[in-house]
Amino acid sequence: MKILLVTFSDNADHQDTTFGMYEALRNDDDIEAFLLAIKTPRVSLEKSDHTWLVDCPKRPGICKKTFDIPLLFSIIHKIKKQHFDAVYFESLHVWNLPIMVAIKGHTHIYHVIHDVIPHENDSSWRQVDWFNKVLVRLADTIVLRNRKFISTLISRYNVSPPKVHYLELWRRYIEYTPSVHSHRVLFFGRMNPYKGIDNLLEIVKRCPNLQFDIVGKVDPQVESIVQLLKKEPNVSLMSGYVSDQDMKRYFVNSDWVIVPYNSATQSGIIIDAYKYSRPVIAFNVGAISEQVVPGKSGFLIDSGNIEAFSQCLQKVTQMKNSFHENLCRQSYAIGCQKYAASGKVEDFKNFIEENL
């Protein structure tokens, strides 16, 4: 079977997911895997003559580079020439749509939808909603990363139920990383309204004895809250994207990863936390309950209960080192079993073959 994995995203998480499966499939005798991705990836990649890296527009993709028609046509020609059995899109991008139109009927098209209900407070939510409406018509198989939102997608976008399938998310996993017992807490990822930046400020204030590392690109909508966070003496704030190595350093140097979101579909940050052997505390929103095993890989707090979140954080950061180390080991083990790319190859192959 011949398959092309596609992500034009400049997000490290989408790249890690796609690159991880591509590299795993490259060692499989039954699959001839190709990769189509952005020219300047943020994470490492094993390059070969099957890796096509192109100078595509960065997300969301609407810019001068979007209209590089000769390059887009050359990509479509290259794809058609290979006669792929399947083309799998991991992330949204404006160039996905003309490519899907051009290859529809010639190959089986798979497309992942990460946010079934776009976050209405996010600046690009209308764009995401429009993309979802179009791609559910163009794709032959729609892939969701959780079970909870399958019925929602079917009703929201009027999709035929047999067309929608659940496939677990994955990442490339490293070896277990022991806790450093630093009493540091990490919030990692783009700072948007739905990510609970308002909640984060209140949690920081309630936990003055803890050190918070807050890392991620700042959405203009939450700039005023971020400025208040910067003034808190127990906050170290890094705004902007970080390298793969810096990301690892932030996770490894923390004891806990927090996810105080106001809304969510699922969270890639939780999977990253497990990858770096760190437990999480999260508000129970969206399908996050499918990712956290209470008491083993972290704790779930009733949505919006900032006081309970803060109390839990205070309690766990005071636990004995041996108890925390056990939670770290369990988080890593759960992550490896459920989310490691190396263990998902057969599931991915079977999924692709069953839906061709």
KAKA-V421369 format. One line per field, one symbol per residue. burial: + if it has 16 or more other ideal C-beta (glycine too) atoms within 10 Angstrom, else -. Layout:
# KAKA-V421369
burial = ???
This chain:
# KAKA-V421369
burial = --++++++++++++++++++++++++----++++++++--+++-+----+++-+-++++++----+-+---+--++--+----++++++++++++++-++-++---+++++++++++++--+-++-+++-++--++-+++++++++-+++--++--+-+----+--+++++++-----+----++++++-+++++++-+++-++--+--+++++++-++--+--++--+-----+-+----+----++-+++-+++++++++++++++++++++++++++++++++++-++++---+++++-+--+--++-++--++------+--++++++-+++-++++--++--++-++--+-
